[in-house]
C-alpha cells in the first residue's frame, strides 16, 4: 500500500512490484488490475485539475484494512494499492490496484472489492479546478 504525491506509470509499478516479490514467481495464474485515471469532465463541466487531500495515517490504515478484508474473503496471494494525492491532471493515473491469485475466479471479485471499498470508505477529499473557480466534490461511489 502506498500513497504518492507524484505521478506514476502503473505498468512500470506493476512490473517492479512483481520483480520485488520473487516468492510469487510461478505461483499465480491470474493477475487482475484496475487503473483509475482522471477525467477532464464531471457533472457536465470541464475539469482542468483535481486536488486530492487525505490524512496519511488514517488513509494508510484504511488501505491496509481493505486489503486484509479481501485476503480474508478470497483465496488470493497478494495485493498492491498505489493511490495518488495532491494535484492531478486529466489522463493521469490516480489509483493502481492489483490482485494475484491462483485463478481468475478469485482475483476478479477481490480487485472489484478493493476499488469499491476504496471509493466508498477511503478518507480522500476532492477539489476540482474548473474554469475560473474550484469546487469540492461530494463522495459518490458509482463508476
VOBA-1610 file (N, C-alpha, C; in pm, whole numbers, padded with zeros to 5 digits, always signed):
BEGIN
Unk+00084-00117+00000Unk+00000+00000+00000Unk+00090+00124+00000Unk+00061+00212-00092Unk+00144+00331-00099Unk+00060+00450-00144Unk+00083+00563-00078Unk+00023+00690-00117Unk+00132+00772-00182Unk+00101+00833-00297Unk+00202+00906-00373Unk+00158+01048-00402Unk+00249+01140-00385Unk+00222+01279-00417Unk+00268+01318-00556Unk+00321+01221-00632Unk+00369+01248-00767Unk+00311+01146-00864Unk+00317+01181-00991Unk+00264+01093-01096Unk+00343+00962-01101Unk+00277+00857-01147Unk+00343+00727-01162Unk+00293+00657-01287Unk+00373+00564-01337Unk+00336+00482-01451Unk+00288+00347-01396Unk+00159+00317-01408Unk+00107+00195-01347Unk+00173+00068-01399Unk+00209+00064-01527Unk+00268-00057-01584Unk+00409-00079-01528Unk+00485+00028-01513Unk+00618+00014-01453Unk+00607-00026-01307Unk+00512+00031-01236Unk+00492-00004-01095Unk+00454-00151-01079Unk+00366-00198-01165Unk+00324-00337-01160Unk+00442-00431-01186Unk+00519-00401-01288Unk+00635-00483-01321Unk+00738-00481-01208Unk+00767-00363-01154Unk+00864-00351-01045Unk+00817-00428-00922Unk+00689-00420-00892Unk+00636-00490-00776Unk+00651-00641-00792Unk+00613-00691-00910Unk+00625-00834-00933Unk+00770-00880-00924Unk+00863-00800-00975Unk+01005-00836-00966Unk+01056-00831-00822Unk+00994-00749-00739Unk+01037-00739-00599Unk+00981-00852-00513Unk+00897-00935-00572Unk+00832-01045-00500Unk+00865-01178-00567Unk+00991-01224-00559Unk+01025-01350-00627Unk+00945-01469-00575Unk+00894-01458-00453Unk+00814-01568-00398Unk+00682-01588-00474Unk+00640-01487-00553Unk+00519-01501-00633Unk+00544-01573-00765Unk+00668-01572-00813Unk+00701-01628-00943Unk+00655-01774-00952Unk+00577-01803-01054Unk+00528-01938-01077Unk+00412-01980-00988Unk+00372-01895-00896Unk+00267-01931-00800Unk+00128-01884-00843Unk+00121-01779-00924Unk-00010-01724-00958Unk-00046-01756-01103Unk-00175-01772-01125Unk-00226-01795-01259Unk-00309-01678-01308Unk-00335-01582-01218Unk-00417-01467-01255Unk-00368-01342-01183Unk-00369-01232-01257Unk-00346-01100-01200Unk-00457-01010-01251Unk-00539-00961-01163Unk-00644-00867-01201Unk-00596-00728-01164Unk-00618-00634-01257Unk-00565-00499-01243Unk-00677-00398-01266Unk-00677-00294-01184Unk-00764-00179-01207Unk-00677-00055-01203Unk-00690+00028-01307Unk-00621+00157-01312Unk-00727+00264-01328Unk-00733+00354-01231Unk-00826+00466-01239Unk-00751+00591-01282Unk-00804+00661-01382Unk-00741+00785-01430Unk-00836+00902-01415Unk-00779+01021-01415Unk-00861+01141-01401Unk-00926+01177-01534Unk-01055+01205-01528Unk-01130+01253-01644Unk-01118+01405-01653Unk-01145+01458-01772Unk-01142+01603-01790Unk-01281+01666-01781Unk-01375+01592-01724Unk-01511+01642-01704Unk-01573+01577-01582Unk-01672+01644-01525Unk-01751+01588-01416Unk-01879+01669-01405Unk-01990+01601-01394Unk-02121+01667-01381Unk-02143+01771-01491Unk-02102+01736-01614Unk-02126+01825-01728Unk-02034+01945-01737Unk-01930+01951-01656Unk-01839+02065-01654Unk-01697+02018-01687Unk-01625+02096-01767Unk-01484+02067-01794Unk-01404+02086-01666Unk-01315+01992-01638Unk-01231+01997-01519Unk-01086+02007-01564Unk-01015+02108-01514Unk-00876+02132-01554Unk-00776+02054-01468Unk-00809+02033-01343Unk-00723+01961-01249Unk-00806+01925-01128Unk-00748+01840-01044Unk-00815+01800-00921Unk-00708+01789-00813Unk-00745+01830-00692Unk-00656+01811-00578Unk-00721+01712-00484Unk-00646+01607-00450Unk-00692+01509-00354Unk-00621+01533-00222Unk-00698+01548-00116Unk-00641+01565+00017Unk-00674+01442+00099Unk-00590+01416+00201Unk-00610+01299+00287Unk-00532+01317+00416Unk-00562+01231+00513Unk-00483+01220+00636Unk-00399+01094+00620Unk-00266+01107+00605Unk-00183+00992+00570Unk-00202+00868+00658Unk-00191+00879+00788Unk-00200+00761+00875Unk-00338+00697+00865Unk-00441+00778+00860Unk-00578+00729+00851Unk-00601+00658+00716Unk-00550+00717+00610Unk-00569+00659+00478Unk-00490+00529+00464Unk-00365+00528+00511Unk-00284+00405+00507Unk-00355+00292+00583Unk-00409+00325+00699Unk-00480+00225+00778Unk-00598+00168+00700Unk-00672+00255+00634Unk-00786+00211+00556Unk-00741+00118+00443Unk-00636+00153+00372Unk-00589+00071+00261Unk-00544-00067+00311Unk-00476-00070+00424Unk-00435-00199+00483Unk-00559-00281+00522Unk-00660-00215+00576Unk-00783-00283+00618Unk-00854-00347+00501Unk-00874-00272+00392Unk-00948-00331+00279Unk-00867-00442+00213Unk-00735-00429+00212Unk-00651-00535+00157Unk-00664-00662+00242Unk-00661-00645+00373Unk-00676-00759+00464Unk-00814-00823+00448Unk-00917-00741+00436Unk-01053-00793+00416Unk-01062-00876+00289Unk-01000-00828+00181Unk-01002-00902+00054Unk-00930-01036+00070Unk-00819-01036+00142Unk-00744-01159+00162Unk-00821-01259+00248Unk-00908-01210+00335Unk-00991-01299+00416Unk-01108-01356+00337Unk-01160-01279+00242Unk-01279-01320+00167Unk-01247-01410+00047Unk-01129-01390-00014Unk-01093-01466-00133Unk-00957-01530-00113Unk-00934-01636-00186Unk-00807-01707-00182Unk-00709-01637-00277Unk-00648-01530-00228Unk-00556-01453-00311Unk-00416-01456-00249Unk-00317-01435-00333Unk-00177-01443-00290Unk-00121-01309-00243Unk-00163-01200-00310Unk-00108-01069-00276Unk-00194-00959-00338Unk-00178-00839-00285Unk-00246-00721-00340Unk-00146-00606-00347Unk-00175-00514-00436Unk-00098-00390-00449Unk-00197-00275-00463Unk-00175-00170-00384Unk-00256-00049-00396Unk-00160+00070-00397Unk-00168+00149-00504Unk-00096+00277-00511Unk-00201+00383-00541Unk-00206+00487-00459Unk-00307+00592-00476Unk-00240+00728-00469Unk-00276+00814-00562Unk-00223+00950-00568Unk-00294+01040-00470Unk-00225+01148-00435Unk-00284+01262-00366Unk-00216+01386-00421Unk-00266+01502-00383Unk-00211+01626-00437Unk-00281+01663-00567Unk-00212+01746-00647Unk-00273+01793-00772Unk-00256+01689-00882Unk-00368+01658-00948Unk-00372+01557-01053Unk-00437+01621-01176Unk-00386+01585-01294Unk-00437+01642-01419Unk-00505+01534-01503Unk-00593+01575-01595Unk-00662+01477-01679Unk-00565+01380-01746Unk-00608+01255-01752Unk-00536+01142-01809Unk-00428+01085-01718Unk-00400+01149-01605Unk-00301+01094-01513Unk-00365+00983-01429Unk-00291+00875-01403Unk-00342+00771-01315Unk-00360+00824-01172Unk-00470+00784-01112Unk-00499+00818-00973Unk-00473+00697-00884Unk-00516+00581-00932Unk-00505+00461-00849Unk-00466+00341-00934Unk-00383+00256-00875Unk-00348+00126-00931Unk-00380+00021-00826Unk-00461-00076-00865Unk-00492-00191-00779Unk-00455-00317-00855Unk-00392-00410-00787Unk-00362-00540-00849Unk-00385-00650-00746Unk-00434-00762-00794Unk-00459-00878-00710Unk-00403-01000-00782Unk-00321-01077-00710Unk-00265-01201-00762Unk-00332-01319-00694Unk-00367-01420-00774Unk-00429-01541-00719Unk-00399-01659-00810Unk-00437-01777-00763Unk-00418-01897-00844Unk-00508-01894-00968Unk-00632-01842-00949Unk-00732-01845-01056Unk-00803-01710-01066Unk-00852-01679-01185Unk-00924-01553-01207Unk-01052-01544-01126Unk-01111-01659-01093Unk-01236-01657-01017Unk-01218-01594-00879Unk-01097-01586-00831Unk-01068-01521-00703Unk-01017-01378-00724Unk-00936-01356-00826Unk-00873-01224-00843Unk-00971-01117-00892Unk-01063-01153-00982Unk-01158-01053-01032Unk-01244-00993-00921Unk-01316-01075-00844Unk-01401-01014-00741Unk-01320-00944-00632Unk-01201-00992-00601Unk-01120-00926-00499Unk-01076-00788-00547Unk-01039-00777-00674Unk-00998-00647-00729Unk-01116-00550-00730Unk-01232-00598-00770Unk-01351-00512-00768Unk-01384-00468-00626Unk-01373-00558-00532Unk-01398-00525-00392Unk-01305-00412-00347Unk-01177-00423-00382Unk-01081-00320-00340Unk-01120-00181-00392Unk-01155-00170-00520Unk-01188-00037-00572Unk-01320+00013-00515Unk-01418-00074-00502Unk-01547-00029-00449Unk-01534+00016-00304Unk-01460-00058-00223Unk-01440-00019-00083Unk-01354+00106-00072Unk-01254+00117-00155Unk-01170+00236-00154Unk-01256+00359-00185Unk-01336+00351-00290Unk-01421+00464-00329Unk-01525+00498-00221Unk-01579+00397-00156Unk-01685+00419-00058Unk-01633+00463+00078Unk-01515+00412+00119Unk-01472+00431+00257Unk-01342+00508+00276Unk-01263+00521+00172Unk-01131+00586+00192Unk-01146+00734+00224Unk-01067+00782+00318Unk-01075+00923+00357Unk-00995+01014+00263Unk-01052+01037+00144Unk-00997+01132+00048Unk-01101+01241+00026Unk-01053+01362+00002Unk-01141+01475-00029Unk-01093+01535-00160Unk-01190+01557-00253Unk-01158+01607-00387Unk-01201+01752-00403Unk-01110+01829-00460Unk-01144+01965-00501Unk-01108+01976-00649Unk-01207+02009-00732Unk-01184+02022-00875Unk-01159+02166-00912Unk-01067+02185-01005Unk-01043+02317-01064Unk-01119+02322-01195Unk-01216+02412-01199Unk-01295+02433-01319Unk-01271+02575-01366Unk-01315+02608-01483Unk-01287+02738-01543Unk-01310+02853-01444Unk-01200+02916-01401Unk-01208+03032-01314Unk-01254+03007-01172Unk-01265+02883-01131Unk-01319+02854-00998Unk-01271+02716-00951Unk-01309+02682-00829Unk-01285+02546-00778Unk-01408+02505-00699Unk-01424+02374-00684Unk-01540+02323-00611Unk-01502+02191-00543Unk-01557+02171-00424Unk-01540+02044-00353Unk-01640+01946-00409Unk-01600+01822-00421Unk-01685+01718-00479Unk-01732+01627-00368Unk-01863+01606-00362Unk-01918+01513-00263Unk-01884+01372-00307Unk-01856+01287-00208Unk-01820+01148-00236Unk-01937+01077-00298Unk-01908+01009-00410Unk-02007+00919-00468Unk-01933+00793-00509Unk-02000+00680-00505Unk-01933+00554-00531Unk-01955+00497-00670Unk-02062+00527-00744Unk-02077+00464-00874Unk-01967+00504-00972Unk-01927+00408-01055Unk-01838+00431-01168Unk-01707+00481-01131
//
